[in-house]
Amino acid sequence: MRYSESFIYTLKEDQKEAAIVSHNLLLRGGFILKLASGIYNYLPLGLRVIKKVSDIVREEMNKAGAQEILMAAIQPAELWKESGRWNDYGKELLRIKDRGDRDFVFGPTHEEVVTDIVRRFVKSYKQMPLNLYQIQTKFRDELRPRFGLMRGREFIMKDAYSFDKDEAGMDVSYEKMSVAYHNIFRRCGLAFRSVEADTGSIGGKDSEEFMVLSQTGEDEIVVCDSCNYASNVERAASIVEDEPGEEMQLKKVATPNKQTIKDVCDFLGSDPAFSAKALVYKNEKGEVFCFFIEGDDELNLIKAMRATGSVELEMVSDDELEKLGLAKGYIGPVDFPGKGVKVLCDERIKNRNNLVVGANEEGYHLTGAKFGRDFECPTADLRLVKEGELCPKCKKGRLKKVRGIEVGHIFKLGQKYSKAMNATFLDENGKSVPYYMGCYGIGIGRTAQAAIEQNHDEYGIIWPISIAPFEIEIVSLDTRNKELVAFCDALYEKAKQEGLDVLYDDRDERAGIKLNDMDLIGIPIRVIVGKKAFEKGEVEVSLRRNRKKQTVEKDRVLQKIKELRDMLYKEIEEGKNG
């Protein structure tokens, strides 16, 4: 493409709406343009990147045996009601009505639709395994869309769905997708980790997220320093080396005006680890739960939602606490007084012999409380893990936290949707059985933006060559020198004939503007043709990642470009991307 004939417009100033570097560079580089909150137009440069990511995804999905389809973006409410998600999904589901007052949704995902497709045609175990995928525009009505394509409301996604006759087959399909995902993100030039994850509103059994490592990532990941254990902090577990403490008698003590764990423990001279704090939440169904965790721990809301079968949890107000018969700051598990409130304790609570807990009376706490003797309730893992705790897998390594950007997520759905939607087939014995399903998603736009977050400098983007809008950029710095222009024109045509993906900056602009745009847009291989070097029979060639220029004889430029291109692709194939 000739720059002078392109629809490429760059911005000099940083954009106020951008909170992270990658969002700012996408806007400044003319890759995307905001239309509304969380909704963006893809301009030519941005769409070229999206298409290159999509092509890699298609190649690996096809290689894994999946077949591409394209499902409708607008879905009838009947399918969501059939699966049970019409009421359960939450406010992120955009519900709309047509002129006949019929309910529809703008699909954030397509489990219901694809299950409906397959149940119409796949009637026998002999027709499986089957994996169908699409690359489609989705919509999720995010409460706070931010970070550009990272958390938009409208987004481009690859989603795939596998159908198997049994659980063993589902496991095989899941593993194939895991391998395909590793190949996809490696080929996109990303440094990433696959981590254990929560299944969320999708549901199902096992789940794995693919995280691009980045200090600005919105997700926190827990990794072991001795083995390959990695998990999203929302799901991460650990082994905590607790001391039970000396068993003591239950005793009521006055704690006037001491409502926080810190104030109470400072007043009593006790360790917060030997206390239990109460956190009261209600879910989308109006059910109220009181969670007890150790005083120095934090409640993991995702674990709490999973333990209570909730889609959303919201902390109750002080007025609601009073109506429930609970004294704020003094709530405890011994003789718990809450009316209709379900109590759940973190597993660590069981391991302490002498806890400080609320006495359920304003101004008083209990000391020496012991689970199983003074109180008892269901338990679950409810806490956020901490750095330095023992790895639950190898039981010797220590956990540390890093940040990441989720770009892919795979699930074992099991029979969640096939049972709900009566989607069945006849097995070897002629018995009607629901399909075993898997679900596999990749955020196409998120993947592109994550690559920028991982590959940039103070001047602009440094694209991995496999997903760059162009592989090579040729810049003519003297458009009035006919011989120089003729050379650039010829080099551009030869490069195209060789199958190279090239942008030719032939604009009649100042050198500074061209070079700044070159740095901002971030094309991997740069060819700069300036008057002084050209008169010596030389051309400057450099890589965007280090901007170090080397002079090459004019008649060797094309050969040098191809050598650098082959080198960059080989590095990506070998996973030399951080």
C-alpha positions in Angstrom: 0.0 0.0 0.0 1.1 3.5 -0.8 0.8 5.8 2.3 -0.3 8.7 0.0 -3.3 6.7 -1.1 -4.1 5.1 2.3 -6.7 6.0 5.0 -4.0 6.3 7.8 -4.3 9.2 10.2 -2.0 9.5 13.2 -2.4 11.8 16.3 0.5 13.6 18.0 -1.0 14.0 21.4 -1.7 11.3 24.0 -5.4 10.6 24.3 -7.1 11.6 27.6 -9.5 8.7 27.5 -6.7 6.1 27.4 -5.7 4.8 30.8 -3.1 2.3 29.5 -0.3 2.5 26.9 -1.8 0.1 24.4 -5.2 1.9 24.3 -3.4 5.2 23.7 -1.2 3.9 20.9 -4.1 2.2 19.1 -5.9 5.6 19.1 -2.8 7.7 18.2 -1.7 5.3 15.5 -5.0 5.4 13.7 -5.9 1.7 14.4 -9.3 2.3 16.0 -11.7 5.2 16.5 -14.2 5.4 19.4 -17.9 5.5 18.4 -19.5 5.2 21.9 -18.5 4.0 25.3 -16.8 0.6 24.8 -17.6 0.6 21.1 -14.9 1.2 18.4 -14.6 1.4 14.7 -11.7 -0.6 13.2 -9.7 1.6 10.7 -7.6 0.1 7.9 -4.5 -0.5 10.1 -6.5 -2.0 12.9 -8.5 -4.2 10.7 -5.3 -5.5 9.0 -4.1 -6.6 12.5 -7.5 -8.1 13.4 -7.4 -10.1 10.1 -3.9 -11.4 10.7 -4.8 -12.6 14.2 -7.9 -14.1 12.8 -6.0 -15.9 10.1 -3.6 -17.5 12.6 -6.6 -18.6 14.7 -8.4 -20.1 11.7 -5.3 -22.0 10.6 -4.8 -23.6 14.0 -8.5 -24.3 14.6 -8.7 -26.0 11.2 -5.6 -27.9 11.9 -7.2 -29.2 15.1 -10.2 -30.5 13.2 -12.7 -27.7 14.0 -15.1 -26.5 11.3 -16.0 -22.8 10.8 -19.6 -21.6 10.8 -21.1 -18.2 11.4 -24.0 -17.9 13.9 -26.5 -15.1 14.2 -25.5 -12.2 16.5 -29.1 -11.6 17.6 -30.6 -14.6 19.5 -34.2 -15.3 20.6 -34.8 -15.2 24.3 -36.5 -18.6 24.2 -33.1 -20.4 23.8 -31.7 -18.5 26.9 -34.8 -19.3 28.9 -34.5 -22.9 27.9 -30.9 -23.0 29.2 -31.8 -21.1 32.3 -29.5 -18.2 31.7 -32.2 -15.6 30.8 -32.4 -14.7 34.5 -29.0 -15.9 35.7 -26.6 -14.1 33.3 -26.9 -10.7 34.8 -27.1 -7.1 33.6 -24.3 -7.6 31.0 -26.8 -9.4 28.8 -28.3 -6.8 26.4 -32.0 -7.7 26.1 -33.9 -6.2 23.2 -37.4 -6.4 21.7 -38.4 -6.5 18.1 -41.5 -4.7 16.6 -43.6 -7.7 17.6 -42.6 -7.2 21.3 -40.7 -10.5 21.2 -37.6 -10.7 23.4 -34.1 -11.1 21.9 -30.5 -10.7 23.1 -27.4 -9.5 21.4 -25.3 -12.5 22.0 -22.3 -12.2 24.3 -21.7 -15.9 23.7 -23.3 -18.7 21.7 -23.7 -21.9 23.8 -27.5 -21.9 23.3 -27.4 -21.3 19.6 -24.8 -23.9 18.8 -26.5 -26.5 21.0 -29.7 -25.8 19.1 -28.0 -26.2 15.8 -26.3 -29.5 16.7 -29.4 -31.1 18.3 -31.3 -30.7 15.0 -28.8 -32.8 13.0 -26.5 -34.9 15.3 -28.6 -37.8 16.3 -26.0 -40.6 16.7 -22.7 -41.2 18.5 -21.2 -42.0 15.1 -21.4 -38.3 14.1 -19.0 -37.3 16.9 -16.6 -35.9 17.9 -17.6 -32.5 16.4 -16.1 -29.1 16.9 -17.8 -26.0 15.4 -16.3 -22.5 15.6 -16.9 -18.9 14.5 -15.3 -15.5 14.5 -18.1 -13.2 15.4 -19.0 -9.7 16.8 -20.3 -10.1 20.3 -21.8 -7.6 22.8 -21.6 -7.6 26.6 -23.0 -4.6 28.4 -20.1 -3.9 30.7 -20.8 -1.7 33.7 -17.5 0.2 33.2 -16.0 -0.4 29.8 -12.3 0.6 29.8 -8.9 0.1 28.3 -10.0 0.2 24.6 -10.4 -3.3 23.2 -9.4 -4.9 26.5 -12.8 -4.5 28.1 -15.2 -3.1 25.4 -18.9 -3.7 25.1 -18.8 -4.7 21.5 -15.9 -7.1 20.7 -14.7 -9.6 18.1 -14.3 -13.1 19.4 -13.5 -16.6 18.2 -15.7 -19.1 20.0 -15.7 -22.8 19.4 -17.9 -25.6 20.8 -17.1 -29.3 20.9 -19.6 -32.2 21.1 -18.6 -35.7 22.3 -20.4 -38.9 23.2 -18.8 -39.2 26.6 -16.6 -37.5 29.2 -13.4 -39.2 27.9 -14.1 -37.8 24.4 -14.7 -34.3 25.9 -11.3 -34.5 27.6 -9.6 -35.3 24.3 -11.4 -32.4 22.5 -10.4 -30.1 25.4 -6.7 -31.1 25.2 -6.7 -30.6 21.4 -8.0 -27.0 21.9 -5.4 -26.4 24.6 -2.6 -27.4 22.2 -4.2 -25.2 19.5 -4.3 -22.2 21.8 -0.6 -22.6 22.7 0.2 -22.6 19.0 -2.0 -19.6 18.3 -0.5 -17.4 21.0 3.0 -18.5 20.2 2.5 -17.6 16.6 1.1 -14.2 17.6 4.5 -13.5 19.2 3.2 -13.3 22.8 4.8 -14.3 26.1 1.9 -16.0 27.9 0.9 -18.6 30.5 -2.0 -20.9 30.7 -3.6 -20.9 34.2 -6.4 -22.6 36.1 -9.5 -20.4 36.1 -13.0 -20.0 37.3 -15.8 -21.1 34.9 -18.0 -18.0 35.8 -21.4 -17.6 34.2 -20.5 -20.0 31.4 -20.5 -22.9 33.9 -19.0 -26.3 33.6 -16.2 -28.4 35.1 -12.6 -27.5 34.3 -11.4 -24.2 32.9 -8.1 -22.8 31.7 -7.2 -19.1 30.9 -4.5 -18.0 28.6 -2.8 -14.9 30.0 -0.4 -12.5 28.2 2.1 -11.5 30.9 2.1 -7.7 31.4 2.6 -5.4 34.4 -0.5 -3.5 33.4 -2.7 -6.6 33.1 -6.1 -6.4 34.8 -5.9 -10.0 36.1 -3.7 -11.2 38.9 -2.0 -14.6 38.4 -0.5 -16.9 41.0 2.5 -18.9 39.9 4.8 -21.4 41.7 8.5 -20.8 41.7 9.3 -24.5 41.6 6.7 -26.2 39.3 4.4 -25.2 36.4 1.4 -24.5 38.7 -0.4 -21.3 37.6 -3.8 -20.0 38.5 -6.0 -16.9 38.2 -6.0 -15.5 41.8 -9.8 -15.9 41.6 -9.4 -19.6 41.7 -5.9 -20.1 43.2 -5.4 -22.3 46.3 -2.5 -22.7 48.6 -1.2 -24.7 51.5 -1.1 -22.5 54.6 1.1 -23.6 57.5 -1.2 -22.7 60.3 -0.5 -23.0 64.0 -3.6 -24.1 65.8 -2.8 -22.2 69.0 -3.6 -23.2 72.6 -7.1 -24.2 73.3 -8.9 -21.8 75.6 -12.3 -21.4 77.2 -14.9 -19.2 75.5 -15.0 -15.8 77.2 -17.0 -12.6 76.7 -15.0 -9.4 76.8 -16.0 -5.7 76.5 -14.7 -4.0 73.4 -16.3 -0.6 73.5 -16.3 1.3 70.1 -14.0 -1.4 68.6 -15.6 -2.5 65.4 -12.7 -3.3 63.0 -10.5 -6.3 63.3 -7.4 -4.1 63.7 -9.0 -2.0 66.5 -10.3 -5.1 68.3 -7.0 -7.0 68.0 -4.9 -4.0 69.0 -7.2 -3.4 72.1 -7.0 -7.1 73.1 -3.3 -7.5 72.2 -4.2 -10.5 69.9 -3.0 -11.7 66.5 -5.5 -10.9 63.6 -4.7 -14.4 62.3 -6.5 -15.7 65.4 -9.7 -13.7 64.8 -12.7 -14.2 62.5 -14.3 -11.2 60.7 -17.8 -11.3 59.3 -18.7 -10.1 55.8 -22.4 -10.1 54.9 -23.5 -10.2 51.2 -26.7 -10.8 49.2 -27.0 -12.4 45.8 -29.1 -11.7 42.7 -31.9 -13.9 44.2 -32.1 -11.9 47.4 -30.4 -14.7 49.5 -28.2 -13.3 52.3 -24.9 -14.9 53.3 -22.5 -14.2 56.2 -18.9 -15.3 55.4 -16.4 -15.7 58.2 -12.8 -15.5 57.3 -9.6 -15.0 59.4 -8.9 -11.4 60.3 -5.8 -11.1 58.2 -7.3 -12.7 55.1 -9.4 -11.2 52.3 -12.6 -12.6 50.9 -12.3 -14.0 47.4 -15.7 -13.0 45.9 -15.4 -15.4 43.0 -14.9 -18.3 45.4 -17.8 -17.0 47.5 -20.1 -16.9 44.5 -19.0 -20.4 43.5 -19.6 -21.7 47.1 -23.1 -20.2 47.2 -24.2 -20.8 43.7 -24.5 -17.0 43.1 -24.0 -15.0 39.9 -23.5 -11.7 41.8 -22.8 -10.8 45.4 -23.3 -7.3 46.8 -22.5 -6.2 50.4 -25.5 -5.4 52.4 -26.1 -1.9 53.9 -26.0 -1.0 57.5 -29.8 -0.6 57.6 -30.2 -4.1 56.1 -27.8 -5.5 58.8 -30.0 -4.0 61.5 -33.2 -5.5 60.0 -31.5 -8.9 59.9 -30.7 -8.6 63.6 -26.9 -8.2 63.1 -24.8 -5.7 65.1 -22.3 -4.1 62.7 -18.7 -4.7 63.9 -19.8 -7.3 66.4 -21.1 -10.2 64.3 -19.9 -13.6 65.3 -20.6 -17.3 64.5 -21.4 -18.4 68.1 -25.2 -18.4 68.5 -25.5 -16.6 65.2 -28.7 -14.5 65.4 -29.2 -13.6 61.7 -32.8 -14.1 60.5 -32.7 -16.2 57.3 -29.0 -15.6 56.8 -26.9 -18.5 55.6 -23.5 -18.8 57.4 -20.3 -20.1 55.6 -16.8 -20.2 57.2 -13.5 -20.3 55.4 -11.6 -23.6 55.8 -8.8 -22.0 57.9 -11.3 -21.2 60.6 -11.5 -24.9 61.4 -7.7 -25.0 62.2 -7.7 -22.5 65.1 -8.3 -23.3 68.7 -8.8 -19.8 70.1 -10.4 -17.2 67.9 -11.6 -13.7 68.7 -15.1 -13.3 67.2 -18.0 -10.9 67.6 -20.4 -11.6 70.5 -23.4 -10.4 68.4 -23.9 -7.7 71.0 -22.7 -4.1 70.5 -19.5 -3.4 72.5 -18.6 -7.1 73.1 -16.5 -9.8 71.5 -15.7 -13.4 72.5 -12.2 -14.9 72.9 -11.2 -18.5 72.8 -13.9 -19.5 70.2 -13.3 -22.9 68.7 -14.9 -24.4 65.5 -16.8 -27.6 66.3 -17.0 -26.9 70.0 -18.6 -23.4 70.2 -20.0 -23.1 66.7 -20.3 -25.1 63.5 -21.3 -24.3 59.9 -20.5 -25.3 56.3 -16.9 -24.5 55.2 -15.3 -23.7 51.9 -12.1 -22.1 50.5 -13.2 -18.5 50.6 -9.9 -16.5 50.9 -7.5 -14.9 48.5 -4.1 -16.6 48.5 -1.0 -14.7 49.6 2.5 -14.6 48.1 4.9 -16.9 49.8 2.4 -19.6 50.7 3.1 -23.2 49.7 2.1 -24.4 46.2 -0.9 -26.8 46.3 0.5 -28.9 43.5 4.2 -29.6 44.3 3.8 -28.7 48.0 7.3 -27.3 48.2 7.4 -24.3 45.9 6.3 -20.8 47.0 3.6 -18.8 45.3 4.2 -15.4 43.8 1.8 -13.0 42.0 2.2 -11.6 38.5 -0.2 -9.7 36.3 -1.7 -10.8 33.0 -4.2 -10.0 30.3 -6.7 -12.7 29.5 -6.8 -13.4 25.8 -8.3 -16.9 25.7 -10.4 -19.2 27.9 -11.4 -22.9 27.5 -14.0 -24.8 29.4 -15.3 -28.3 29.9 -19.0 -27.7 29.9 -20.0 -31.3 30.4 -23.8 -31.8 30.0 -24.8 -28.4 31.5 -26.4 -27.1 28.3 -27.3 -30.3 26.6 -29.3 -31.5 29.6 -31.1 -28.1 30.0 -32.0 -28.0 26.3 -32.8 -31.7 25.9 -30.0 -32.0 23.3 -29.4 -35.7 23.0 -28.1 -38.5 20.7 -28.4 -42.3 20.6 -25.3 -44.0 22.1 -23.9 -47.5 21.2 -26.7 -49.1 23.1 -29.5 -47.1 21.5 -30.0 -45.0 24.7 -30.7 -41.3 24.5 -27.8 -39.4 26.1 -27.1 -35.6 26.3 -23.9 -34.5 24.5 -20.7 -33.8 26.4 -19.6 -30.2 25.4 -16.6 -28.0 25.6 -16.4 -24.2 25.0 -13.3 -22.3 23.8 -13.0 -18.6 23.3 -10.3 -16.1 22.1 -10.7 -12.3 22.2 -9.3 -11.3 18.8 -9.1 -7.6 19.6 -7.8 -8.3 23.1 -5.0 -10.4 21.6 -4.0 -7.6 19.3 -4.0 -5.0 22.0 -2.2 -7.3 24.5 0.6 -7.6 21.9 1.0 -3.8 22.1 1.0 -3.8 25.9 3.8 -6.3 25.8 5.7 -4.7 22.9 6.1 -0.9 22.9 8.6 1.8 23.8 8.4 5.6 24.4 8.2 6.1 20.6 5.3 3.8 19.8 4.3 0.2 19.0 6.7 -2.7 18.3 4.5 -5.3 16.5 5.4 -8.9 16.3 5.8 -9.5 12.6 3.2 -12.2 12.4 0.3 -9.8 13.3 1.8 -6.4 12.2 -0.4 -4.4 9.8 2.6 -4.6 7.4 5.8 -6.5 7.6 8.0 -3.8 6.0 7.8 -0.1 5.6 9.8 1.8 2.9 10.2 5.5 3.6 11.3 7.9 0.9 12.9 11.0 2.6 13.3 13.1 -0.6 10.3 13.1 -2.9 11.9 15.7 -5.1 14.9 13.5 -6.1 13.6 11.7 -9.2 16.3 9.0 -9.1 15.7 8.3 -5.4 11.9 8.1 -5.9 12.4 5.8 -8.9 14.5 3.5 -6.7 11.8 3.5 -4.0 9.1 2.8 -6.5 11.0 -0.1 -8.0 11.8 -1.5 -4.6 8.2 -1.3 -3.5 7.0 -3.2 -6.7 9.7 -5.9 -6.3 8.8 -6.4 -2.7 5.2 -6.9 -3.6 6.1 -9.3 -6.4 8.1 -11.3 -3.8 5.0 -11.7 -1.7 6.1 -9.2 1.0 3.6 -7.2 2.9 4.8 -3.6 2.5 3.8 -0.1 3.2 5.5 2.6 1.1 5.6 6.1 2.6 5.7 8.2 -0.5 4.1 11.3 1.1 5.4 14.7 0.4 6.0 15.4 4.1 9.0 16.4 6.3 11.3 13.6 7.3 10.5 14.1 11.0 6.8 13.5 10.4 7.5 10.4 8.4 10.0 8.9 10.9 7.7 9.7 13.9 4.8 8.0 12.2 7.0 5.1 11.4 7.9 4.7 15.1 4.3 5.1 16.2 2.8 2.6 13.8 5.5 0.1 14.7 6.1 -1.9 11.5 8.8 -4.5 12.2 11.3 -3.9 9.3 12.1 -0.4 8.2 13.8 0.7 5.0 14.8 4.4 5.0 16.0 5.9 1.8 17.7 9.3 2.4 19.6 11.6 0.0 23.1 11.3 1.6 23.2 7.5 1.9 21.5 7.1 -1.5 24.2 9.1 -3.2 26.8 6.7 -1.7 24.8 3.8 -3.2 23.4 2.8 0.2 20.1 2.5 2.0 19.4 2.3 5.8 17.7 -0.8 7.1 16.7 -1.4 10.7 14.3 -3.3 13.0 11.7 -1.4 14.9 12.4 -3.2 18.1 15.9 -1.7 18.5 15.9 1.1 15.9 19.6 0.4 15.1 20.4 1.3 11.6 22.7 -0.6 9.2 23.7 0.5 5.8 23.1 -1.9 2.9 24.1 -1.6 -0.7 21.1 -0.6 -2.9 21.2 -3.8 -4.9 21.2 -6.0 -1.8 18.3 -4.3 0.0 15.6 -6.7 -1.0 17.8 -9.7 0.0 18.4 -8.1 3.3 14.7 -7.5 3.9 13.9 -11.1 3.2 16.7 -12.3 5.5 15.3 -10.1 8.4 11.8 -11.2 7.7 12.8 -14.9 7.8 14.7 -14.3 11.0 11.7 -12.6 12.8 9.3 -15.4 11.8 11.8 -18.1 12.9 12.1 -16.4 16.3 8.3 -16.5 16.7 8.1 -20.1 15.6 10.8 -21.0 18.2 8.9 -19.1 20.9 11.6 -16.5 21.4 9.2 -13.8 22.4 9.9 -13.3 26.1 
